[in-house]
């Protein structure tokens, strides 16, 4: 069989990317083993792309890793998928994720957890089998694992509060979340519309930029997608031989919480030294509203999720469970039956939290308050960036404190390396929410951010640092990230 066909035949089983189910037998049937040569033979120039399972594809089921959508076969492709196909990319399969994108460890999945494939590249077959089982991060854990295992050149993920950057850091790959609105979300199953972004994971920034060229176009089907007029005003990439020379990088002091693991701090320092040596100016800045970002994020995202997921009632959309013969309930009871059976525990928690935040009694104290905090977080960013925010007319004047301005911010991507899977307790939501503490502020402000691998920590597992830019500076961000690579 033609190798490309064989590749497609194997990966069209979406379960391949639950890396818990990736077996050596499958990998060897693809002529691929750790440290082995890349035997994925695709015609030169064809980009092999894996797609997160909450992005609709007409050639593969789209389950959102949920029992609720276990039999959903969309009759259409999401715009991002159509654009990739039109550009000649080969869609090699769908990747496992947390159910509807909700989670940080890729443990909340109907398909089972994604096991972090590290140290896939250098390990012997035996060593790889015996390795400690750690989380690949979530919610785009399957996408990060697929890239780390070289099962694809590029994987699409979604990032609502860190779901691309966190798994990228845990798996030792690059994960880029664009400015909100740069890439179409049409055909992407919504989690929290005001935060959701489709982003790109790969092993280098060249591949990310190449994919961004294909995806960063206006889509009339997505009202939040940037118009051509606005795109024309975005800062252009000025390629320079030394992109780091003279650049001002800010280190936000609030991004070193007590939960931060010490080996991250030392890796982070190395990156800062490297940047300084290459001519970057390093400045310490303050984003004082950062401590409120996590709570604001969980209230807003859950409120939006409770509304978005209301459509999955098993009658209009989603899995239907035939009630017992003795069932005498009304339609609402039927919905409850379907939703209780087919949503997992984390999705149910978010729906309950979000519905509560939107009730008349709680709205002012939770939802409105969270929106006010979101504004403070945005104002912080606008105050420290040299570039003005194109979406907002004036520079924020909320704080009288004047501090130095910077081109980009740099901070650790996560508070720790990938946690062992047995330590990620499903019931301990608060602990897992803390994993997002460093990624949610950029999401609340809709800013572009990229997590870059910076080697392994003392425990031998990958660590990442994140670069964040002002809204719309994506090209420059990728160029600077490429120079740090
Ligand atoms: N971990 C965060 C959450 O559970 C972020 C998820 C995401 O970005 N999709 O909400």
Boltz pocket constraint, residues with backbone or C-beta under 6 A from the ligand:
constraints:
  - pocket:
      binder: B
      contacts: [[A, 100], [A, 101], [A, 102], [A, 103], [A, 104], [A, 138], [A, 139], [A, 158], [A, 159], [A, 160], [A, 161], [A, 162], [A, 163], [A, 164], [A, 191], [A, 301], [A, 432], [A, 436]]
      max_distance: 6.0
